[in-house]
Amino acid sequence: MRDAVTIDGVELMGYTMWGCIDLVSAGTGEMRKRYGFVYVNKDDEGKGDLSRTPKDSFYWYKKVIASQGEDLSE
């Protein structure tokens, strides 16, 4: 993102994550695709205790927010 702004001159007003937690697919009901930055303990058969565990991306996004977008390092 930083390169797009500084090198290419892209106007960037903000950044939004896709979803904060893993979601059930509306079309298929699957949990297989995990886009959130918090893992939800549930599988496609509905097994699991629904506990939540932060993924690495959670801590990355937390750092981005705390630095007001200045720190985009991994």
N, CA, C and O atoms as a MOPAC input file, in Angstrom:
PM7 MOZYME 1SCF
protein

 N      0.81900 1    -1.18100 1     0.00000 1
 C      0.00000 1     0.00000 1     0.00000 1
 C      0.86800 1     1.25100 1     0.00000 1
 O      0.59900 1     2.22000 1    -0.71100 1
 N      1.90500 1     1.20200 1     0.81000 1
 C      2.78500 1     2.37800 1     0.89000 1
 C      3.38600 1     2.69600 1    -0.47500 1
 O      3.44300 1     3.86200 1    -0.86600 1
 N      3.83900 1     1.67000 1    -1.21000 1
 C      4.40700 1     1.89400 1    -2.54100 1
 C      3.36600 1     2.46900 1    -3.49500 1
 O      3.67500 1     3.34500 1    -4.30200 1
 N      2.14300 1     1.97900 1    -3.40200 1
 C      1.08500 1     2.49800 1    -4.27600 1
 C      0.87900 1     3.98900 1    -4.04500 1
 O      0.63300 1     4.74200 1    -4.98700 1
 N      0.98100 1     4.41200 1    -2.79000 1
 C      0.79800 1     5.82600 1    -2.45500 1
 C      2.02500 1     6.64300 1    -2.83400 1
 O      1.90800 1     7.66400 1    -3.51200 1
 N      3.20400 1     6.19700 1    -2.40100 1
 C      4.41000 1     7.01400 1    -2.59000 1
 C      4.99100 1     6.93100 1    -3.99800 1
 O      5.50400 1     7.92500 1    -4.51000 1
 N      4.91800 1     5.77600 1    -4.62000 1
 C      5.51100 1     5.61400 1    -5.94800 1
 C      4.50700 1     5.92200 1    -7.06300 1
 O      4.80800 1     6.65000 1    -8.00900 1
 N      3.31100 1     5.34900 1    -6.92700 1
 C      2.32700 1     5.46900 1    -8.00200 1
 C      1.36600 1     6.64200 1    -7.83300 1
 O      0.59100 1     6.95000 1    -8.73900 1
 N      1.41700 1     7.29500 1    -6.67200 1
 C      0.55300 1     8.45200 1    -6.45400 1
 C     -0.91300 1     8.12300 1    -6.22700 1
 O     -1.78500 1     8.96200 1    -6.45600 1
 N     -1.18600 1     6.90200 1    -5.77600 1
 C     -2.56300 1     6.50200 1    -5.50800 1
 C     -3.09300 1     7.27400 1    -4.30400 1
 O     -2.41300 1     7.38500 1    -3.28400 1
 N     -4.30700 1     7.80700 1    -4.42400 1
 C     -4.95100 1     8.46800 1    -3.28600 1
 C     -5.57800 1     7.38800 1    -2.41400 1
 O     -6.49700 1     6.69200 1    -2.84700 1
 N     -5.09300 1     7.24900 1    -1.21100 1
 C     -5.58900 1     6.22900 1    -0.29400 1
 C     -6.25800 1     6.91600 1     0.88000 1
 O     -5.61500 1     7.65200 1     1.62900 1
 N     -7.53900 1     6.67600 1     1.03800 1
 C     -8.29100 1     7.30500 1     2.12500 1
 C     -8.35700 1     6.41500 1     3.35600 1
 O     -8.56800 1     6.91100 1     4.46300 1
 N     -8.18100 1     5.12300 1     3.18700 1
 C     -8.27100 1     4.21800 1     4.31900 1
 C     -8.10400 1     2.78100 1     3.87200 1
 O     -7.95000 1     2.49700 1     2.68400 1
 N     -8.13600 1     1.88300 1     4.83700 1
 C     -7.98100 1     0.46000 1     4.56900 1
 C     -8.92200 1    -0.29100 1     5.49100 1
 O     -8.98600 1    -0.00500 1     6.68700 1
 N     -9.64700 1    -1.24400 1     4.94200 1
 C    -10.58100 1    -2.02300 1     5.73800 1
 C    -10.31800 1    -3.50600 1     5.51500 1
 O    -10.19100 1    -3.95800 1     4.37700 1
 N    -10.23800 1    -4.24500 1     6.58700 1
 C    -10.07100 1    -5.69300 1     6.48700 1
 C    -11.37400 1    -6.31000 1     5.98700 1
 O    -12.44500 1    -5.72500 1     6.14900 1
 N    -11.28100 1    -7.49100 1     5.38100 1
 C    -12.45400 1    -8.17900 1     4.84400 1
 C    -13.43900 1    -8.51600 1     5.96000 1
 O    -14.62600 1    -8.21200 1     5.84200 1
 N    -12.97900 1    -9.12400 1     7.01100 1
 C    -13.84000 1    -9.49600 1     8.12200 1
 C    -12.98700 1    -9.75700 1     9.34000 1
 O    -11.84400 1   -10.19800 1     9.22300 1
 N    -13.53500 1    -9.49000 1    10.50100 1
 C    -12.70200 1    -9.64200 1    11.70000 1
 C    -12.61100 1   -11.09200 1    12.16800 1
 O    -11.59700 1   -11.48800 1    12.74400 1
 N    -13.65200 1   -11.88900 1    11.92900 1
 C    -13.59200 1   -13.29800 1    12.33000 1
 C    -13.88500 1   -14.18500 1    11.12400 1
 O    -14.46700 1   -13.73200 1    10.13800 1
 N    -13.47900 1   -15.44900 1    11.20800 1
 C    -13.81700 1   -16.41200 1    10.16800 1
 C    -15.33800 1   -16.52300 1    10.10100 1
 O    -16.00700 1   -16.64500 1    11.12700 1
 N    -15.86800 1   -16.48000 1     8.89600 1
 C    -17.31600 1   -16.48200 1     8.70000 1
 C    -17.76500 1   -17.72600 1     7.94800 1
 O    -17.00700 1   -18.30600 1     7.17000 1
 N    -18.99800 1   -18.12400 1     8.18800 1
 C    -19.59900 1   -19.20400 1     7.41900 1
 C    -19.94100 1   -18.64400 1     6.04400 1
 O    -20.50700 1   -17.55600 1     5.94200 1
 N    -19.60300 1   -19.37600 1     4.98700 1
 C    -19.93500 1   -18.95300 1     3.62900 1
 C    -21.44600 1   -18.91800 1     3.45600 1
 O    -22.12700 1   -19.91100 1     3.71000 1
 N    -21.96800 1   -17.78300 1     3.02700 1
 C    -23.41100 1   -17.64800 1     2.82400 1
 C    -23.90200 1   -18.56500 1     1.70500 1
 O    -25.02800 1   -19.06200 1     1.75300 1
 N    -23.06300 1   -18.78700 1     0.70700 1
 C    -23.47200 1   -19.60000 1    -0.43100 1
 C    -23.41700 1   -21.09000 1    -0.17800 1
 O    -24.28900 1   -21.83200 1    -0.63100 1
 N    -22.39300 1   -21.53800 1     0.54600 1
 C    -22.17900 1   -22.98100 1     0.70700 1
 C    -22.26900 1   -23.46700 1     2.14900 1
 O    -22.36700 1   -24.67200 1     2.38200 1
 N    -22.23700 1   -22.56800 1     3.11000 1
 C    -22.26800 1   -22.96300 1     4.51600 1
 C    -20.95200 1   -23.49800 1     5.03300 1
 O    -20.89700 1   -24.05200 1     6.13100 1
 N    -19.88100 1   -23.34000 1     4.25400 1
 C    -18.57300 1   -23.87600 1     4.62300 1
 C    -17.80100 1   -22.92400 1     5.53500 1
 O    -17.95700 1   -21.70400 1     5.47800 1
 N    -16.96700 1   -23.52500 1     6.37400 1
 C    -16.02000 1   -22.76000 1     7.19800 1
 C    -14.60600 1   -22.90600 1     6.64100 1
 O    -13.66000 1   -22.35500 1     7.20500 1
 N    -14.45600 1   -23.63400 1     5.55500 1
 C    -13.15300 1   -23.97100 1     4.98500 1
 C    -12.34000 1   -22.73300 1     4.62500 1
 O    -11.13300 1   -22.69600 1     4.86500 1
 N    -12.98000 1   -21.72900 1     4.05700 1
 C    -12.28600 1   -20.50100 1     3.67500 1
 C    -12.25700 1   -19.57700 1     4.88800 1
 O    -13.30200 1   -19.18600 1     5.40900 1
 N    -11.06200 1   -19.23800 1     5.32700 1
 C    -10.92200 1   -18.47400 1     6.56600 1
 C    -10.27100 1   -17.13500 1     6.27300 1
 O     -9.05000 1   -17.02700 1     6.16000 1
 N    -11.11000 1   -16.12500 1     6.15200 1
 C    -10.62800 1   -14.80200 1     5.77500 1
 C    -10.42000 1   -13.86600 1     6.96400 1
 O     -9.72800 1   -12.85900 1     6.82000 1
 N    -10.97600 1   -14.15100 1     8.09400 1
 C    -10.88000 1   -13.24900 1     9.23300 1
 C     -9.51300 1   -13.25200 1     9.87600 1
 O     -8.68900 1   -14.12200 1     9.59300 1
 N     -9.26700 1   -12.27100 1    10.75200 1
 C     -7.99800 1   -12.27800 1    11.46800 1
 C     -8.14100 1   -12.87000 1    12.86000 1
 O     -7.21300 1   -12.81800 1    13.66600 1
 N     -9.32200 1   -13.43900 1    13.13700 1
 C     -9.53900 1   -14.22600 1    14.34900 1
 C    -10.08100 1   -15.58600 1    13.90700 1
 O    -11.12300 1   -15.66700 1    13.25700 1
 N     -9.36500 1   -16.64800 1    14.26600 1
 C     -9.76300 1   -18.01500 1    13.92500 1
 C    -10.93900 1   -18.43300 1    14.79300 1
 O    -10.92600 1   -18.22400 1    16.00600 1
 N    -11.96600 1   -19.03000 1    14.16800 1
 C    -13.11400 1   -19.57200 1    14.89500 1
 C    -13.03100 1   -21.09100 1    14.81800 1
 O    -12.97600 1   -21.66000 1    13.72800 1
 N    -13.02300 1   -21.74100 1    15.96900 1
 C    -12.89500 1   -23.19400 1    16.04100 1
 C    -14.22700 1   -23.86400 1    15.69300 1
 O    -15.02200 1   -24.20800 1    16.56700 1
 N    -14.43900 1   -24.03800 1    14.38300 1
 C    -15.61300 1   -24.74400 1    13.87600 1
 C    -15.25500 1   -25.25700 1    12.49200 1
 O    -14.60800 1   -24.55400 1    11.71500 1
 N    -15.67800 1   -26.49300 1    12.17600 1
 C    -15.37900 1   -27.03600 1    10.85000 1
 C    -16.64100 1   -27.07700 1     9.98900 1
 O    -17.70800 1   -26.63700 1    10.41600 1
 N    -16.50800 1   -27.60500 1     8.78400 1
 C    -17.63200 1   -27.64700 1     7.84800 1
 C    -18.78400 1   -28.51700 1     8.33800 1
 O    -19.92100 1   -28.33600 1     7.90200 1
 N    -18.50800 1   -29.45200 1     9.23200 1
 C    -19.55800 1   -30.31800 1     9.78200 1
 C    -20.20000 1   -29.71500 1    11.02900 1
 O    -21.09100 1   -30.32600 1    11.62000 1
 N    -19.76400 1   -28.53900 1    11.43000 1
 C    -20.32800 1   -27.88100 1    12.60500 1
 C    -19.66900 1   -28.28300 1    13.90400 1
 O    -20.14500 1   -27.91000 1    14.97600 1
 N    -18.57700 1   -29.04100 1    13.83200 1
 C    -17.87400 1   -29.47600 1    15.03300 1
 C    -16.90400 1   -28.39800 1    15.47600 1
 O    -16.27900 1   -27.72800 1    14.65400 1
 N    -16.78900 1   -28.24200 1    16.77100 1
 C    -15.88800 1   -27.25300 1    17.34600 1
 C    -16.60200 1   -26.49500 1    18.44700 1
 O    -17.83100 1   -26.48900 1    18.51600 1
 N    -15.83000 1   -25.86000 1    19.30100 1
 C    -16.41700 1   -25.16400 1    20.44900 1
 C    -16.61600 1   -23.66600 1    20.20800 1
 O    -16.99000 1   -22.93500 1    21.12500 1
 N    -16.36600 1   -23.20700 1    18.97500 1
 C    -16.52700 1   -21.80000 1    18.58400 1
 C    -15.58300 1   -20.85100 1    19.31600 1
 O    -15.79100 1   -19.63800 1    19.31600 1
 N    -14.53700 1   -21.41200 1    19.94500 1
 C    -13.56300 1   -20.52900 1    20.59700 1
 C    -12.84900 1   -19.69900 1    19.54000 1
 O    -12.74400 1   -20.10800 1    18.38400 1
 N    -12.36600 1   -18.54400 1    19.93900 1
 C    -11.69000 1   -17.62600 1    19.02300 1
 C    -10.22400 1   -17.49600 1    19.39300 1
 O     -9.87600 1   -17.39100 1    20.56900 1
 N     -9.36300 1   -17.50500 1    18.37400 1
 C     -7.92600 1   -17.36700 1    18.56700 1
 C     -7.39300 1   -16.34700 1    17.57000 1
 O     -7.58000 1   -16.51100 1    16.36500 1
 N     -6.72800 1   -15.28700 1    18.05500 1
 C     -6.16700 1   -14.29800 1    17.12500 1
 C     -5.10300 1   -14.92700 1    16.23000 1
 O     -4.25800 1   -15.68900 1    16.69900 1
 N     -5.15000 1   -14.60100 1    14.93800 1
 C     -4.13800 1   -15.05000 1    13.97200 1
 C     -3.02600 1   -14.00200 1    13.91200 1
 O     -3.14200 1   -12.93200 1    14.50800 1
 N     -1.95400 1   -14.31500 1    13.19200 1
 C     -0.86000 1   -13.35000 1    13.01400 1
 C     -1.37000 1   -12.04600 1    12.41200 1
 O     -0.89800 1   -10.96700 1    12.77000 1
 N     -2.33300 1   -12.14500 1    11.49600 1
 C     -2.87300 1   -10.94700 1    10.84400 1
 C     -3.57600 1   -10.03000 1    11.84300 1
 O     -3.63800 1    -8.82000 1    11.62800 1
 N     -4.10500 1   -10.58900 1    12.93100 1
 C     -4.72900 1    -9.78600 1    13.98200 1
 C     -3.70400 1    -8.83600 1    14.58900 1
 O     -3.96700 1    -7.64500 1    14.75700 1
 N     -2.53700 1    -9.37500 1    14.91300 1
 C     -1.49700 1    -8.55700 1    15.54500 1
 C     -0.90800 1    -7.55100 1    14.56100 1
 O     -0.52500 1    -6.44800 1    14.95100 1
 N     -0.83700 1    -7.93500 1    13.27400 1
 C     -0.37400 1    -7.00200 1    12.24700 1
 C     -1.33500 1    -5.82100 1    12.14300 1
 O     -0.90900 1    -4.66600 1    12.13800 1
 N     -2.62300 1    -6.11100 1    12.06100 1
 C     -3.61500 1    -5.03800 1    11.91500 1
 C     -3.65600 1    -4.15900 1    13.16400 1
 O     -3.83700 1    -2.94600 1    13.06500 1
 N     -3.49100 1    -4.76200 1    14.32400 1
 C     -3.44100 1    -4.00300 1    15.57700 1
 C     -2.28900 1    -2.99800 1    15.53800 1
 O     -2.43500 1    -1.85500 1    15.97200 1
 N     -1.14000 1    -3.43800 1    15.01000 1
 C      0.03400 1    -2.56900 1    14.88700 1
 C     -0.21900 1    -1.44700 1    13.87600 1
 O      0.17200 1    -0.30200 1    14.10200 1
 N     -0.87000 1    -1.77900 1    12.76900 1
 C     -1.19700 1    -0.76900 1    11.75700 1
 C     -2.10100 1     0.30300 1    12.35800 1
 O     -1.87600 1     1.49500 1    12.14800 1
 N     -3.10700 1    -0.11200 1    13.09400 1
 C     -4.02900 1     0.84400 1    13.72100 1
 C     -3.29200 1     1.70700 1    14.73800 1
 O     -3.45100 1     2.92800 1    14.75000 1
 N     -2.48500 1     1.07500 1    15.59300 1
 C     -1.76800 1     1.81800 1    16.64000 1
 C     -0.80400 1     2.84300 1    16.05400 1
 O     -0.57000 1     3.89200 1    16.65400 1
 N     -0.24300 1     2.54200 1    14.87900 1
 C      0.71400 1     3.46300 1    14.25500 1
 C      0.03300 1     4.40500 1    13.26000 1
 O      0.70000 1     5.15500 1    12.54800 1
 N     -1.28400 1     4.36000 1    13.21900 1
 C     -2.07100 1     5.16900 1    12.27700 1
 C     -1.60800 1     4.94900 1    10.83900 1
 O     -1.53600 1     5.88500 1    10.04200 1
 N     -1.29700 1     3.69600 1    10.52800 1
 C     -0.92300 1     3.31600 1     9.17600 1
 C      0.52600 1     3.54100 1     8.80400 1
 O      0.92400 1     3.26000 1     7.67400 1
 N      1.32200 1     4.04400 1     9.73300 1
 C      2.73500 1     4.29900 1     9.42900 1
 C      3.55200 1     3.01200 1     9.36700 1
 O      4.48500 1     2.90700 1     8.57200 1
 N      3.20300 1     2.03200 1    10.20500 1
 C      3.96000 1     0.77500 1    10.25500 1
 C      3.17900 1    -0.31600 1     9.53300 1
 O      2.23700 1    -0.88400 1    10.08600 1
 N      3.57500 1    -0.60800 1     8.29100 1
 C      2.93200 1    -1.65800 1     7.50700 1
 C      3.81800 1    -2.89000 1     7.38000 1
 O      3.53400 1    -3.78300 1     6.58100 1
 N      4.89000 1    -2.94100 1     8.16800 1
 C      5.80900 1    -4.08300 1     8.09800 1
 C      5.12700 1    -5.34000 1     8.62000 1
 O      4.15100 1    -5.28800 1     9.36700 1
 N      5.68300 1    -6.47400 1     8.19400 1
 C      5.10700 1    -7.75200 1     8.63300 1
 C      5.74700 1    -8.25300 1     9.85100 1
 O      5.37900 1    -9.31700 1    10.34800 1

